[in-house]
């Protein structure tokens, strides 16, 4: 009995520390998958079909994108080993056995092949899914190694981490509904996802510019330290806002805009109450990234509430979403509750730190 317990404990530690640490699941499970699922939920609403009726597609989306994200994390660490040594950064592959790394890579690639085979007759879906893997590979592997090539690296990261997965979500929903989304909807989701991805990788590169300088990695932000914040703030962010507005208009429900208003009120209150600084691209002390918490916490909940109002069966989907991403939903409830709080004077340090830390996502793509 004691031996069995000991084996279970070792297995649990292997999953938590070795496997999850190697694929960096803590960096993308919530921050990357939730916006992709939101694109799926929103597409179902636009197509006027219950999200619950697309459960098989939702599961396929989750597993297929998770496989690509795990692949991206492992190959990024593999190809970053020398650079991380020069920069004095921890590399998650360095302390793992070659056999374990090879097994994880093989598993992710096999999973990708399986989904590619299943979708082989759907040209749009297959093209976007394969493009996700291609973008990650071009970003990391030499001789391409777009990570070090400025603008191509920024575009590759944003496309692989956000644009193509969001389009995969749209086309999986269309496949399940057996109807096509409008070109306007596909374009809106594409621009929104790409702009959000560009803003994320620019933020990440500006945050990591010191390490990149030490490692000799010439990222876009390091090559153009003055232009990167300007482009992210005055070109990329307006595109993101315009695309989000177009999406909300086409969804045609008051719930997502209402939750967006709640987010704006909370962001203003947070900035005043906890002396935090809203940022679009440029990192600052005690900051939160504008709209990040809306996308990760409030947007999917608003979409699923809209779906449940239209079809009560979608309450099950909302429940499953809460089970899969409990921290995001807890954060969302906390933000809404704080707006109705009557006590404004006493704020614990831990609460303030939670607000700041929750706004520091690992949203720089693959590294």
C-alpha positions in Angstrom: 0.0 0.0 0.0 2.8 2.4 0.9 4.7 1.5 -2.3 1.6 2.2 -4.3 1.2 5.6 -2.7 4.8 6.4 -3.2 4.5 5.5 -6.9 1.4 7.7 -7.3 3.3 10.6 -5.6 6.2 10.2 -8.0 3.9 10.1 -11.0 2.1 13.2 -9.8 5.4 15.1 -9.3 6.5 13.9 -12.8 3.3 15.4 -14.4 3.5 18.6 -12.4 7.2 19.4 -12.5 8.7 17.5 -15.4 6.1 17.3 -18.1 4.1 20.5 -17.5 7.3 22.3 -16.9 8.9 21.1 -20.1 6.0 22.0 -22.3 5.5 25.3 -20.3 1.8 24.6 -20.0 1.5 27.2 -17.2 2.4 29.8 -19.8 -0.2 29.1 -22.4 -3.0 26.9 -21.0 -5.0 30.0 -19.9 -3.4 32.9 -21.6 -3.4 31.4 -25.1 -6.2 28.9 -25.2 -8.9 31.1 -23.7 -8.8 33.7 -26.5 -8.8 30.9 -29.1 -11.9 29.3 -27.4 -13.5 32.7 -27.3 -13.2 32.9 -31.1 -14.9 29.5 -31.2 -17.7 30.5 -28.9 -18.2 33.8 -30.8 -18.3 32.0 -34.2 -21.0 29.7 -32.9 -23.0 32.7 -31.8 -22.6 34.4 -35.2 -23.7 31.2 -36.9 -26.7 31.0 -34.6 -25.9 27.5 -33.4 -25.7 26.2 -29.8 -22.1 25.9 -28.6 -23.1 22.6 -26.9 -23.9 21.1 -30.2 -20.3 21.7 -31.3 -18.7 19.9 -28.3 -16.7 17.5 -30.5 -15.2 20.5 -32.4 -14.4 22.3 -29.1 -12.6 19.2 -27.8 -10.7 18.8 -31.1 -9.8 22.5 -31.0 -8.5 22.3 -27.5 -6.4 19.2 -28.1 -5.0 20.3 -31.5 -3.9 23.8 -30.3 -2.5 22.4 -27.1 -0.4 20.0 -29.1 1.0 22.8 -31.3 1.6 25.0 -28.2 3.5 22.2 -26.5 5.6 21.7 -29.6 6.4 25.4 -29.8 7.5 25.5 -26.2 9.8 22.6 -26.5 11.5 23.6 -29.8 11.9 27.1 -28.6 13.8 25.9 -25.5 15.8 23.5 -27.5 17.0 26.2 -29.9 17.4 28.7 -27.2 19.9 26.8 -25.0 23.0 28.6 -26.1 21.4 32.0 -26.0 19.9 31.3 -22.5 23.4 30.3 -21.2 24.8 33.6 -22.5 21.9 35.6 -20.9 22.0 33.7 -17.6 18.4 32.5 -18.1 17.0 29.2 -17.0 16.3 26.8 -19.9 13.7 24.1 -19.2 15.2 21.6 -21.6 18.7 21.8 -20.2 17.9 19.7 -17.1 15.7 17.1 -18.9 16.9 13.9 -20.4 17.1 13.7 -24.2 14.8 10.7 -24.3 12.1 12.6 -22.4 12.4 15.7 -24.7 12.3 13.4 -27.8 9.3 11.6 -26.5 7.3 14.8 -25.9 8.3 16.2 -29.3 7.3 12.9 -31.0 3.9 12.9 -29.1 3.1 16.5 -30.1 4.0 15.9 -33.8 2.0 12.7 -33.9 -1.0 14.5 -32.5 -0.6 17.2 -35.1 -0.4 14.6 -37.9 -3.6 12.9 -36.5 -5.6 16.2 -36.6 -4.1 17.0 -40.0 -5.3 13.7 -41.3 -8.8 14.2 -39.9 -9.1 17.6 -41.5 -7.4 16.7 -44.8 -10.5 17.4 -46.9 -11.1 20.8 -45.3 -8.7 23.0 -47.1 -9.2 26.2 -45.1 -9.0 24.4 -41.7 -6.0 22.3 -42.7 -4.1 25.2 -44.1 -4.5 27.3 -41.0 -3.6 24.4 -38.7 -0.5 23.6 -40.7 0.4 27.3 -40.9 0.5 27.3 -37.1 3.1 24.6 -37.0 5.1 26.2 -39.8 5.1 29.6 -38.1 6.5 28.1 -34.8 9.1 26.1 -36.8 10.3 29.1 -38.8 10.5 31.2 -35.6 12.8 28.7 -33.8 14.7 26.5 -36.1 17.9 27.5 -38.0 18.7 28.4 -40.7 15.5 30.4 -40.7 15.4 31.3 -36.9 13.1 34.3 -37.6 13.3 35.1 -33.8 16.6 36.8 -34.6 15.4 38.5 -37.8 13.4 41.4 -36.5 10.0 41.9 -38.2 9.7 38.3 -39.6 10.0 37.0 -36.0 7.3 39.3 -34.7 4.9 38.3 -37.4 5.7 34.6 -37.0 5.1 34.6 -33.3 1.8 36.6 -33.6 0.6 34.4 -36.4 1.5 31.1 -34.7 0.3 31.9 -31.3 -2.8 33.9 -32.1 -3.8 34.4 -35.7 -3.8 30.9 -37.1 -5.2 29.2 -33.9 -8.1 31.8 -33.9 -8.8 31.0 -37.6 -8.6 27.2 -36.8 -11.3 27.9 -34.1 -13.5 29.7 -36.7 -13.2 27.0 -39.3 -13.8 24.2 -36.8 -17.0 25.9 -35.7 -18.1 26.3 -39.3 -17.2 22.6 -39.9 -19.4 21.5 -37.0 -22.2 23.8 -38.0 -22.0 22.8 -41.6 -22.2 26.4 -42.7 -19.7 29.1 -43.6 -19.1 32.2 -41.7 -19.1 35.5 -43.6 -16.0 37.0 -45.0 -16.5 40.0 -42.7 -16.5 37.7 -39.6 -13.4 35.8 -40.7 -11.5 39.1 -41.5 -12.6 40.6 -38.1 -11.3 37.6 -36.1 -8.1 37.5 -38.1 -7.3 41.2 -37.6 -8.2 41.0 -33.9 -6.1 37.9 -33.3 -3.1 39.2 -35.3 -3.1 42.6 -33.6 -3.4 41.1 -30.1 -0.6 38.7 -30.9 1.6 41.5 -32.2 1.0 43.6 -29.2 1.8 40.6 -27.0 5.1 39.8 -28.7 6.2 43.4 -28.7 5.5 43.6 -25.0 7.4 40.4 -24.4 10.4 41.6 -26.4 10.5 45.0 -24.8 10.4 43.3 -21.4 13.2 40.9 -22.3 15.4 43.3 -24.2 18.2 43.1 -21.6 18.4 39.3 -21.8 18.3 39.5 -25.6 21.1 42.0 -25.6 23.2 39.8 -23.3 22.5 36.8 -25.6 23.2 38.7 -28.8 19.6 38.0 -30.1 18.5 40.8 -32.4 14.8 40.8 -31.9 12.5 43.5 -33.5 12.3 45.4 -30.2 16.1 45.4 -29.8 16.7 46.5 -33.4 14.1 49.2 -33.2 13.7 50.2 -29.5 12.0 53.5 -30.3 9.8 52.4 -33.2 8.5 49.2 -31.5 6.4 51.0 -28.8 5.1 53.6 -31.3 4.0 50.9 -33.8 2.4 48.8 -31.0 0.6 51.8 -29.5 -0.5 53.8 -32.5 -0.8 51.2 -35.3 -1.4 47.8 -33.9 -3.7 48.7 -30.9 -6.1 50.8 -33.0 -6.4 47.9 -35.4 -7.2 45.6 -32.5 -9.9 47.9 -31.1 -11.5 48.3 -34.6 -11.5 44.5 -35.1 -12.9 43.9 -31.6 -15.7 46.5 -32.3 -16.5 44.7 -35.6 -16.7 41.4 -33.8 -19.0 42.7 -31.1 -21.3 44.3 -33.7 -21.6 41.0 -35.6 -22.2 39.0 -32.5 -25.3 41.2 -31.9 -25.6 40.8 -28.1 -25.5 43.3 -25.3 -23.7 40.9 -23.0 -20.1 41.2 -24.4 -20.2 45.1 -24.6 -21.7 45.2 -21.1 -18.8 43.1 -19.8 -16.4 45.3 -21.7 -17.9 48.4 -19.8 -17.4 46.5 -16.5 -13.8 45.9 -17.5 -13.2 49.5 -18.3 -14.7 50.6 -15.0 -12.6 48.1 -13.1 -9.5 49.1 -14.9 -10.0 52.8 -14.0 -10.7 51.8 -10.4 -7.7 49.5 -10.3 -5.4 52.2 -11.6 -6.6 54.7 -9.0 -7.0 52.4 -6.0 -3.8 50.3 -6.3 -1.6 52.8 -8.2 -1.2 50.5 -11.1 -0.4 51.8 -14.6 -2.3 50.7 -17.7 0.0 49.9 -20.6 -0.6 49.1 -24.2 2.9 47.8 -25.1 5.6 49.4 -23.0 6.2 47.6 -19.6 6.2 49.8 -16.5 6.4 49.2 -12.8 3.2 47.9 -11.3 1.4 47.8 -14.6 -1.5 45.9 -16.2 -1.9 45.3 -19.9 -4.9 47.0 -21.4 -7.7 44.5 -22.4 -5.7 41.4 -21.4 -8.0 40.6 -18.4 -11.0 41.3 -20.5 -9.9 38.7 -23.1 -8.8 36.1 -20.6 -11.5 36.5 -17.9 -14.6 38.3 -19.0 -15.0 37.9 -22.8 -15.5 34.1 -22.8 -17.9 34.3 -19.9 -19.9 37.0 -21.6 -20.0 34.9 -24.8 -21.2 31.8 -23.0 -23.8 33.7 -21.0 -25.1 35.0 -24.4 -25.1 31.4 -25.7 -26.9 30.2 -22.6 -29.6 32.9 -22.9 -30.3 31.6 -26.4 -30.0 27.9 -25.6 -30.0 26.7 -22.0 -28.0 23.7 -22.9 -25.0 26.0 -23.2 -25.0 26.4 -19.4 -23.2 23.0 -19.5 -20.5 24.6 -21.7 -20.2 27.5 -19.2 -19.8 25.0 -16.4 -17.1 23.1 -18.2 -15.3 26.3 -19.1 -15.2 27.2 -15.4 -13.8 23.8 -14.5 -11.0 24.1 -17.1 -10.0 27.6 -16.4 -11.1 28.2 -12.7 -8.5 31.0 -12.0 -9.7 33.1 -14.9 -13.4 32.8 -13.8 -12.5 33.5 -10.2 -10.6 36.6 -11.3 -13.7 37.7 -13.4 -16.0 37.3 -10.4 -13.6 39.2 -8.2 -13.4 42.1 -10.7 -17.2 42.4 -11.0 -17.7 42.1 -7.2 -15.1 44.7 -6.5 -17.1 47.3 -8.5 -20.1 46.8 -6.1 -17.9 46.8 -3.0 -18.7 49.5 -0.5 -15.4 49.3 1.3 -12.8 51.4 -0.6 -10.2 52.2 2.0 -8.8 48.9 3.1 -7.0 46.9 0.4 -4.6 44.1 1.4 -1.2 43.9 -0.2 -1.9 40.4 -1.4 -5.0 41.6 -3.3 -3.1 44.4 -4.9 -0.3 42.0 -5.9 -2.8 39.7 -7.4 -4.1 42.4 -9.7 -0.6 43.3 -10.9 0.5 39.7 -11.3 -2.6 38.7 -13.1 -1.8 41.3 -15.7 1.6 40.0 -16.5 0.8 37.2 -18.8 3.3 34.9 -20.5 1.9 36.2 -23.8 5.1 36.7 -25.7 4.3 33.7 -27.8 7.0 31.0 -27.9 9.8 33.0 -26.3 
